[in-house]
Each structure stands twice: as C-alpha cells, then as structure tokens.
Amino acid sequence: MSNIRVTYSGLISLGTKFSSIITGLVFTLIVTRSLSPEEFGTWEFNSLCHNYQSHHIVLDNQRNCKRY
C-alpha cells in the first residue's frame, strides 16, 4: 500500500468524477429526447427534490443522522 502515490489516486478520483458527469449528461439527453416537455419538467422536479433531500442527510459511523 505504500507504493500508491497521492497523484495517482487523485487522477483516478478525477477520472471517475468526469465519467460520472458524462454518464449523467448522456442519461439526461436520452431522457429529454424521449419525454414531452411537461413530463420532463415533472421528472426534473422529482430529481431535484430527491437530490436536495439526499445531500442534507448524512449518516455517520455510529448510524446517527446529521442534518446540515
């Protein structure tokens, strides 16, 4: 484990973040082309509500709920 350099792990982390962003954009593009504007608005609203709730609740190691 001592052979792993911080630079390599940082590059791997950056690469996974970029691939996550690209995957999300491709998925959104596919969804937007297959839904009507009204359906996409509903889907986007539900997605934003889910993201808002999931970012403000973090479970720590003791399984306590912290709210930010």
Residue, then its C-alpha position, 0 to 999 in steps of 0.5 A: m500500500s505504500n507504493i500508491r502515490v497521492t497523484y495517482s489516486g487523485l487522477i483516478s478520483l478525477g477520472t471517475k468524477f468526469s465519467s460520472i458527469i458524462t454518464g449523467l449528461v448522456f442519461t439526461l439527453i436520452v431522457t429529454r429526447s424521449l419525454s414531452p416537455e411537461e413530463f420532463g419538467t415533472w421528472e426534473f422536479n422529482s430529481l431535484c427534490h430527491n437530490y436536495q433531500s439526499h445531500h442534507i442527510v448524512l449518516d455517520n459511523q455510529r448510524n446517527c443522522k446529521r442534518y446540515 
